Amino acid sequence: MRRPLSTIAAAAVMVAVLLPATAAAKTGIGQARKFAPRQLVVKFEGERRGHAIGLPAGASVQRAAAALRDNRRVVYAEPNYLAHASAVRNTGSTFEIPNDTGSLNESGETGVAGGWAFKQWNFLPWQSGDAVRLISPGGIDATAAWQRLEEVGRPGAQGVRVAVLDSGIAYRNRGSNFRRSPDFAPGQFLKGYDFVGHDRLPLDENGHGTHVAGTIAEKTGNGIGLTGLAYGAKLIPVRVLNRKGVGNAAVIAKGIRFAIAHRAQVINMSFNFDCGQKVPIVDEALREAYARGIVAVASAGNLLSGSRNGRPIKNCVSEPATGPRVIAVGGTTEGGCLGDYSLSGTAIDVVAPGGGQPIGDCPSVLSRPIYQVTLKSRSTDEFTIPNDYTGTSMAAAHVSGVAAMVLASGVLGKQGKKPKARVRAVTRRLRRTARDIGLPATQQGAGLIDAGAATTPH
């Protein structure tokens, strides 16, 4: 008679307990915090999905995983790896150009109407002729896309649903400790969930998620702060990263499935696992998203330096950017060059503005960050426009915003009718309309996204 799966798991765990445990396991901390302590992600034969299981105190996570993998009825067994936010913080139409002031302070708004254009180089056209009379070599021409969407009656990608899997969003008031960002409106948000705090209020305690959400869909033309790309979209806030910007594989998979269940059309994931880590539980969820026609976007990851356990840190484009049917995004600078933090590899699909310093042979020294309204440091009820957000996290947010705009623009035609075909069509559209910035495909993919070209029929 075949033994129950729970018996197999229990036996493997007992083996792991009897084997010598590492010092890290004894203290309850995964090696250099690479994975959640005392947890495995396991899938048994005949199960549709993997799930997390707990280990007893003193058990070696890696030895328990190896013991389970030796059983033929185990499809996979991996540590519950941790992902980290991919931001680098260093301390004729009726369309009208947005009047957002470009500044924010405690006493209220200051600055000139339309001042956003002097900070948000990332949204400007890269050639002359636009009504804002400003250009940027690293811009993606959001203004042309805004005009196109006004013309088709879907301003700001009106009605498209974008799930932001991150550290939460400052999207509503709660007690005296949490405040909604002044540049968001209550009607922008759909039901979300906090998979870290296990409640229905995925409020941001870090600032990363609010910044990312701002680039995707911050209110535009409201005379406050800055602008967002798909400002008419509906955001689904899903908290999968804690206040330190870290989340584990099992929680992230749940977040993806929540987005699927709540009819997201785009999922933004501005975080990465370590180089080479296998996260099959996340890949399973991503395949489900693809089958439902959801466009998944992820940051490629940022270059890290230093060592771990006495060995140099390995850098490569990593999950979820390398996951099935995910659009992997590298980061570029104000000067239209590759950011010196942006990882390279064959998985890169496109690049988008991430700000920061360029690679060494860049002809431009322009290096401003990505500006957006978000939480002040160590605060959940005060807001500012910081000058230290750069990285592929920011780049992925641009692609998610433009993907929403493509879906609303009508350019996909019949290609957008069937779920899987829709995902492939959006990816092709972003790649085919991207601007070549003269780098190898392993660095730029198809090139720098162009919101205007992507949303215009041709």
N, C-alpha and C positions, 0 to 999 in steps of 0.2 A: 504494500500500500504506500502511496506517495505521501511524504510528510507535508504538513501544512507549511505555507510560506513563512508564517510567523515563527515556526520552530526552527526553520533554516536560519532566519535572521538571528534568533536568540542564540543558536549554536555558534554562529560566526562571532557574535558579540562576546561570548564566553571565551572563545579562542583569543580574541583581541585582549581581553582582560588578563589572561594567563601569560601572554607574551609581554616582554619588557616594554614599558611605556616610556615615551620620551619625556624630558623635563617639561616641555611645553604642555603635554597632555596632563601631567600631574598638576600643573597650576591652572588648568582649565582654559588655557589660551592657545589657539591654533598658532602654528609656526609663523612668527612675525606677523600674526593677525591675517594670515592668508585665507583662513576658513573659520567658520563658526565652531566654537568648542563643543565637543561631545555630540556632534550631529553628523549624519551621513545622508546623502540623497541617493535613494535606491529605487530601482524598478525591477519587479519580478516578472517572470514569464506569465503571459496571459493578462497582465495589467495594462490598462490604456495609458496611464500616466505614472511618472515617478513621484516620490514623496519623501519627505524628511523623516528619519527615525532618530530617536535619542540613544545615546550610549551611556553606560554607567560611569561613575566617577573613576578616574584612573585609566580608562580605556584609551588606547592609541587610535586616533581617528584613521590614520593611514593604514595601520595594520588591520583594523576592522574592515576597511574598504577592500584591501587585498584579499582577506579571507572570504568575503562575500563574492568577489569576482571569480574565485576558484570554483564556485558552484554553477553548474550549467543552467540552472533555472533562474539565474540572476542576469538580467539584460545589462544593467550597469550599476555600479556602486562607486560613488565619488564623495570626497569631502564636500561639505556645503560651503563652496567657495564664496569669497567676498568680492563685491564690485565696489569701485570707488568713483566718485564724481570726477568727470574729465575737464575740470577747470583749473587753470593755473592762476592763483591769486598772489600777486606781488603787493606785499603790504600795498475842344468843340463839344466837349462833353460837359456834364454837370459836375464833373469831378473838380474838387478844389484842393489845393495843397494844404496839408494839415496845419493847424495853428498852434500845435503844442510848443510850449515855451523853451524847452531844452534845459530847464533847471528846476530844482526842488530844494526847499529848505523848511525848517521848522515853522517859520512865520508865514509860510504860504508860498505861492508861486511868484517868481521873479523872472525877468528875461523878456525877450521880444517874441511876439507871436511868430511861429514858424522857426524859432531858434533851434528846434530839433535837428534841422539840416546841418547845423554847424558842428554838431556832435556825432550824429549818426551817419558818418561817412559810409558805413556798410550798406545803407539803403539807397544811396545816391546812384545816378546813372554814371557809367564810366566813359561816356562820350557826351559831347555838347548837344544842346537843343532842348533840354528839359526845362519845364517852367520854373523849377526852383533855382535855375541859373547857377547851380553848383555841380561839380562833378568830382568823382573820386576814382582813382585807378583800381581800387579794391572793391568798389561798389557793385551791387547786384541789380540795380535799376528797379527798385520796388515801386517807384512812382509810376512807371509805365504799366506795371501789373495792376496797381490800384485803379488806374484809369480804365484799363480793359475790363476789370470786374464791375466797375460802375456801369459800363456800357451794356453788359449782359445781365444787369439787375441782381448781381451777387456781390455787393460791395464788401471788400475785406474778407472774401470767402465765406460769406454769410451762410450760416447753418451747418457748415462742415464741423465734424466732431473730432477734436484732437485730444488724445490722452497724454498727459505729461507724467511719466513715471520718474519720480525724483525725490527730493527731500520735502515735498509738500509745496503748497503755494499759499501766500498770504492773501487768501481769497474771501475771507469773511471775518467779522468781529467775533470775539469770544471772551466774555468777562472783561477784566481790566488788563489782561496780559497780551491779548492778540488783537491786531487791527488789520483790516483790509488795506492793501496798498491803495493809495489815493488815485492811482492810474488804472485801476481795474473797476469794473462795474458789477454789481451782484448778478445781473442777468447774463453775464458771460459764462457762468459756470453751471455744469451739470453735476449730478450726484457723484461724489468721489468716495475714496476709502483710505484709511490709514492702516497699512499692514505692519507698521512698526509699533504704533500705539494701540492697535486693535480696536479702532472705533471709526465712526463715520465722519470724522473731522480731520482730514489730512492737511493740517496747518504746518507751515514751514517754520522750522527752528534753526535753519542754517543760512538761508538767503539764496543758495544756489538754484533751487527749484523756482523761486519767484523770478529770479533774473532770466532763467531759461524761458519760463512762461511769458515773460514780458516781451522778449524778442519774437516769440511766436504770435502773440495776440494781444499785447497791451493796447488799451483804448487809444484811438487816433482821432485827431480833430476835436479834442475836448478841452483844449487850452491848458492842459496839465502835463508836466513832465515831457516824456518822449513818445515814440510811436512804436507800434507792433506791426508785423507783416500781415497776418491774417486776422485783422482786428474785428472782423465780423464772425469769426469762428466761435464755437462753443468749446470750452476747455473742461476736460475731465481730470481733476487732480487726484493722483494716485501716489501715496507716500510709500516708497520702498527703500529709501535711504534715511538713516538716522541723522541726528543733529551734527554728526561728524562727517556726513556725506558718504556713509558706508552702508551697504545692504547685502544680504546673502542670496544665493541662487534660488532657494526655495521660495523666499518672499517675492523675489522679482518675477518668478514664474506665475505666482498668484496674481501679481499686479497686471501682468500681460493678459491673463484670463479674465480679470475683472474688466479690463478695457474691451475685450472681445464681447463679454456678456452685456456691456453697456453701449454697444454699437459704435465704438470708435471707428473712425475712418483712417486716422493717422495715429501712430504711437511714437513718441519721442523718448529716446533713452540716452541721456547724456552721462553715461558712466561706463566703466570697463572693468572686466576681470583681469587678473594678471596674465602675462604672456604665456600662451600655450595651455592654459587651464581648460579642461573639458567641463562643460556645463550642460549635459544632455537634457536636464529638466527644463532649462530655459529654451533650448532648441526645440523641444517638443511643443512648448507653448507658442513659439514663433511660427512653427509649421501650422498650428491651428489658426493663428492670425492670418497667415497667407491664404489658407483655404477659405477664410471668410472675407477676403478681399481688402484686408487692412494693410496700409503702407507702413512698414516699420523702418525707422530711421535711428541710427546710432552713431555716436562719436567714435572715431578711429582710435582714440587714446593719445595720451601725451608722453613725450620722452621724459623718462625718469633717470636720475643719476644716483650714485651711491651704491651701497651693498646691502645684502640681506644674508644673514647667517654666514658672513665672511666671504660671500661670493658676489660679484657684480650683478646688479639687477638686469634682467633680460628685458628687452623692449621689442615689441612687435604689435601689429594690429591684432586686436583680441576681441573675444566675445563681449557683448552681443553683436559687435560690428561684423564679425565673421560668421554670424548665424545665418540660417536659411532665409534667402530672399530679403535680407536686410540691406538697406542703403547705407554703406559705410562712408563716413564723412571726415575728411582732413580739414585743417585750418589754414586760412590765409590772412595776410596783413593788410593794413590800410594802403600800402604801396602795391598791392596785387601780387605779392610774393608768398611763398610758402612760409608758414610760421616755423620758427626754430624748434618748437615743441612738437610739431605734427609728425606722427609716425608714418612710415612708408610701407607699402606692400601691395601685392597683387589684388588684395580685397578692396582697395580704395575705389569707390565709384565716382565721387565728385569731391570738390573742395568748396568751402564757403567761409565767410569772414569769421575769424576767431580772434583777430587782433594780435597785439604783442610784437615781439622782435622777429625780424625775418631771418632766413638762413643766410649764411655768410656771403654768397655771391649775388645777393639781391641788389639790383641797381637803385632801389629806393630805400630811404632810411625812415619812412613814415611808419610809426609803430604805436599809434594810440590803441587803447583797449576797446572792448565792446561796451558801450554805455547803455544802461537800462535801470529803471527804478527797482530797487529791492531793499531788503532789510538792512538797517545799520548793523554793524558788527556787534554781536552779543545782545541783540535786541529783537523782540518779536512785535513791537508796537511803534517803532520809529523807522522812517524810510529816508533813503538818500539815493544819489546817482553815483556809485563808487567808480574809481578809476583804476581798479585792479582786477577786473575780470577778463581773462584771456584763456584760450584753449579750444580744444575740439568739442567741448560741451556747448560752447557758444555757436560753433559752426553747425553742429547738428540741429540746433534750434532754428537756424535760418532755413535749412533744408526742409524741416517739418512744416514751417510756415509756408514755404513756396509750394510744397506738395499739396497742402490744403488749398492753395490758390489755383493750382492746376486742376484739382478735382472740381472746383467751382466754376472754372473758366469755360467749360464746354469744349475744350480743344481735343479731348480724348475721343469724342464721338462714340461709335459702336464698340471701340476697344474698351470703354469703361463700363460695359454692361455686365460682363461676367466677372465674378470675384477675382480669381487668379489672374485673368487677363488684365484686369484693372491695375493690379499691383505692378505687373510687368510693363504696362503702358506708361504709368507714372515714372517708373525708373528710366525707361527709354527716353521719355520726354525730357527729363532733367539732364540726362547724359547728352542727348543730341543737341540741346540748345546751350550747353555749357560753353564757356569761353576758354579757349586754349591759352594758358599762360606760359607756355614754352618749357614745361617740365616733363620728365618721363612719366608714363602712366602709373608707375608705382608710387609716385609722389602726388600727382594731381588727379589721377583717374581720368575721367573725360574732360576735366577742367573746372573752372569756377562757375558756379550756377549763375544763371541770368533770369531773374524773375520775369522781366518784361518779355523776353523771347519765349520763355516756357509757357506763358499764358496767352500768347498771340498766335492765331492760326497761320500756318504757312507750310 
